[in-house]
Amino acid sequence: MPGYTYGEEGRGFVRLNAGCPRSKLEKGVAGLINAIRAVR
């Protein structure tokens, strides 16, 4: 969710919810890491 959803102070940030099974979290974090590496 975009950080600006929570006000101007949140602009430039992303909110992540880790309230899920560990396997799903690991898959999501791996995808996030790959996306960041691709942008760099």
Buried (B, 14 or more C-beta within 10 A) or exposed (E): EEBEEEEEEBEEEEEEEEEEEEEEBEEBEEEEEEEEEEEE
